[in-house]
Amino acid sequence: MDPQSFSRKTPKIRHRCVACYKMFNRRQHLVEHMKISHHSVHQPRCGVCLKHCKSLESVREHLNESSINAMSVPDHLFKGDCKAIFSKRGCTLCLRIFDEATALAEHTNKCHLSAPLPLGPASQGNEVNASRTHGVNTRLKVKKAVAIDCEMVGGGDDGSIDLCASVCMVDEDEKVILSTHVQPQLPVTDYRHEVTGLTQDDLKDGMPLEVVREKVLAVLCGGHNDGAGRLLLVGHDLRHDLNCLKLQYPSHLLRDTAKYVPLMKTNLVSQSLRYLTRSYLGYKIQSGKHEPYEDCVSSMRLYKRMRDQEHGKAEGNGLNLWKQSDLEKMKPEDLYHNSKSEYRCWCLDRP
């Protein structure tokens, strides 16, 4: 037989990624793909075919496709059209798949949350209740994480300088730790009333920024005066809030819903808190004026929903610790088991 004819008839061996099911003609290309994709047990995945995706938004887009290419999914995982199955047995918020409609209905009642009730009139100033001293609730026993949100007004000739005007902090049970207006450090040229709802009268009796910063830091340090952070700080675009408070906090203790990869867009750009709350918690916020308490609670709920996900066994130590020659000898399954996520999964915050 003609050798060229034989080579044309012999099928090429293709190498499939066991996480996203992409196919590669050469093993070294699969290895390079695994090194840059950082597939791991912590990545969002389709509940039907188990395909790994960069973000939950990517999973949502996958589930809304008309069909999945059956040739790309291993036979033992292929269950049919992911979109059709999800439309019947999938939760549109957390994207989980359930075996029965009754189980889905029961889950949906728990997964779909209601918007937090606004703080009462007595909660809008420097004091929230009788247990609050200068805006700090002294009776609460704060748990492992607290959420913060700041509202800004504008300073400078064009009102573009962000000035901290109100601060709210809540614990994991959504109880208020701190809620106060803040005295701007510069003259306010734009109260941004359409967004903040704030006026000059609201801020005239506000707490000085230096005092607010001390109280926030005292909460984060667990009541100690050593300046060492002890609690996780949850929020949306936290660097913006911290900058306006002129406060620094260790990066490894920040839980930012704007920067957490599973909550980002498919191109890894941040989503708005309004979009995340509607898409993953099931209610609307910021329909009119922004409420710091509402934003605080929504950030905390998003954090807890991501933290409480079950991802099973631990991931590997990363492929960069291995020699290229050793990686090219590994089976696709071994490459996956040794791979490591490029971000710290919030499920690791659980006790």
N, C-alpha and C positions, 0 to 999 in steps of 0.2 A: 504494500500500500504506500502511496505517495505520502511522505512525512508531512508535507504541507496540508494535504487533505486530512490526515489524522489529527493535526493540531486544530483544524477548523471544527472537527466533530467533537473534540474533547472539551467539555464545559469548563470554564474558568472557575477556580475556587474563589468565592467571595467571602468577605469577613464582615459579620454583622455586629453592630453595637448592641449589647443586650439591654441597654437602657432606653435609647431613643430609636433603635431599629434601623439606623442608617447603614447602608451597605458600602463596602470599600473593596477595591480590587486587590489592594496590597495590605499586608498586615501592618506595615510601618505607618500607613495612612490611618488605620484604625487606632494605633497607639497615639499618634499625634492628636487625633480627634478626642480621645479620652483625656489627654493631658490638658487640653484647652476647654473642654466642656465641664470638667469637674463633676461628673455624674456621681451621685451617692444616694443612699437611702433617704436623705433629707430633702431631696428635690421634689417639687410638686409632680404628681403623675396622674394619668387618666385612671379612673376607677374601673374601667372596662378592660382595656388592653394593657394597662400598666406602663404605657409609654411615659418616659420622663420628659419634663419640660422645664424651661428656665424659670418660669413664674406661673402663678395660678391663672393669670390672664392668658398665658399661652395654652394652658389646659382648657380654659373656657373656649378659646378659639378652636382648639382641636375638637372639642365636643360639639361645636356648632357646624363643623364641616359636614358635607353631605354624606361622606362615607370615608372609611379608612382603607388604604391599600392592603388587601389581604396578603399580598406577597411579602410585605415588609414585617409582618407580625408572625412570631413563631406559632406553629400549629397548636401547641398546648395552651396558648394564651388567646388565640383568636376566638371571639365570641359573636362576631357579626358587626353590624353597623354601630359604632360608638354613639353617634348622634341619636339613633332610634332608641337605643337602650337607655341613654341618659334622659331622654325626653319622657320616658315612662317611669323610671325608677331612680332618678337623680335629684339631689338637692341643688337648687339653683344658686344657693348661697355658699355652702362649703364644698360643693361639687362631689360629695360622697354618693356612692351607688348603694342601693338597698335591694334586698332579694324580694321583698313584698311591698305592695302599695300601703298596707297598714303600718308597716315599720317606717316607711317614708313619711307618712302623714304625722305619725307620732313625733318623729324627729323634727319635722318642719315646724311644729308648734314650739319646740324648744330653741331651734336655730334662728327663727325669725324673731328678732327682738323689737321692742318698742322704744321710741325715743325717750331719753331721760326727761323727767319733769323739770321745768325750770326752777331755779332757786327762788324762794319767796322774797318779798320786799325786804325782810329783815336780814336776808343773806347777801344783799348786794353791796354792802359797804365794808367797813373794816371788821365788823363783828357778824358772825353767822348765828350763834346761839349763846346760851348762857355759859356754855363750856368753852367759849372762844375768848381768848385774851389777845387783843391787838391783832385780830385776824387769824390766829393760829388755834386750832382745836386741840386743847390740852388733854382731852380724855381719850383720844383715839390711840390704839396700839397699832402702829403702822406695820404692815407685813413686809414682804420682800421687795415690792415695787410700788412706786407712786407715779402718777401722771401729772403733767404740768401743761398749762397753755397760757400764753400771754397775748393780750391785744395791744396793738400799737397805734399811736396817733402820729401825725407828721410835724416835723420841725424844719427849720431852714426856710429860705426865701420861697422855695417851690414846694415845701411840705414833703420832700422826699426822704428826710432823715427820720428813721424809725425811732420813736420814743416809747418806752414801756409805759402803758397807761392802766393796765389791770392785769392781775395775776390770779390764777386759780390752781390749786393742787388737790387731787383726790387720791384715796388709797384704793386697794384692789376691790374693796366692797363698795366703791363709788361714794364713800363718805367724804365730805369736804374737810381738808386739813387746813387749807389757807385760801381765803378769798378776799381780795382787797383792790381798791383803786390805788394808783401810784401817782405821786407828784412828778410830772415831767421835769427833767433836768434842764431843758431849754424851753423857750417860749413856743407854744403850740401855734402853728400856722394853718394846720388842717386837722380837724378832729375826725375826719373820715367817717362822719356820722352815719352815712348810708350803710357802712359795714359794721362799725363799732357800736353805734347807738350812743356814743359818749358826747357829753357837752362840757363846757367849762365848769358848770356847777358840780358835775360828777367828780371832777379831779381836784377841786380846790381844797378838799379835806382829805385827800389821798395820803397814803403812807409814803415817807421818803424812800427813794430807791435803795439807799444804803441799808435801811432797816429791813426792807423787803428781802434784799439779798441775804442778810444775816439770818432771817427766819427760814428762807428756802434752804440755805446751807445747813442750818440746824436740823431740819427735817431729814435731809439727805444723809447727814452724818449720824443719824440715830440719836440725836440729843447730845452728842459729844461735842466738845469744843476744839477738837484736834484737826478739823478740816479734812479728815479722811472720809471719803464717800463710802457708805455702807449699803445703800439701797440702789436698786435699779431705777433709772429715770426713764419714763415712757412719755412719748409725745409725737407730734408730727412736725417735721423740720425743726428738730430740737436746737440745732446750731443757731438758728435765727432767734429763738427764744433766749438761749443762753447769752448770745451776744448783746441783746437788748438789756438783759439783767446784769451785763458785765460780769458774768460768772463762768468759770471754767469747771469742767467735770470730766473724770476719766472716760475715755471712749469706750472701754470695755464694759462700762456700766450703763451705757445709753442704749435704749430700745426705741429706735426711730421708725415709725410706720411709713415715713416717706423714703427711707433708705433701705428697708428690708427687702431683699431681692425677690422673695416669693410674692410680695405685694406690689411690685413694680410692673410697668408696662412690658410688652414683649420685647421692646428695644431697650429695656432696663432704664427707662426714664420714670421719675416719680409720678405717682398718681396723686390726685387731690384727696384730702381727707373726706370731703363730701362724696366723692365717687366711691372710695373704699367702704365708707359706712353704708351707702345704699347697696353696693354690690355684695358685701360679705356679712353685713349685719341686718339688712332688710328694712332700714328706715332712712328718712331724709333729715339732713341737718343743713344749717346755713341757708335756709329758704329766704330769710330776710337778714336781720342783723346777726352777727356772729356772737354766740354766747360761750365764754371761756369754759364754763362748767360743762356744757353740752359737748364741746370739743374734747375736753379732758376725759370725760366718760367714754366717748367714742374711741379715742386712742387706746384707753385701757382695755376696752372690750375687744378691740382688734388684737392687741397684744395677747390677751388671755386666750383668744380663739386660736391664734397661731401657736402659742405655748402648749396648749392642751392637745395638739395633734400627736398621734401615735406613729412613730416611724420605725419601730422594731429594733433590730440589732444595730450595733455600732458600725460606723464606717471605718475605712482603712486609714492609713497614715499619709496617703498621698503618693502619686506616681513619680513625683520629682525626686524621691529618695532612691529610686531604682535606676540602674544602668539601662540605657536604651536597648542594648542587646538582650538583657534579661526580660525587658518588657515585651519585646517582639517574640519571645518564646512562650509567653503566657497565653492561656486561653482567654477568650473574651470575658468569660465569667470571672476569671481571676483578676483581670484588669479592673473590672467593676468593683470587686470586693476590696481591692487595694486603693481605689480612688477615694478622694476626700473632697467634700464641699468647699467652695471658695468663701463661704460665709458661715458664721456660727448660727446654727439653727436655734430658734427660741425654745424648742421642745427640751433643750438641754438645761433650761432654767428650772425645770420641775425638780422638786426635792428627790 
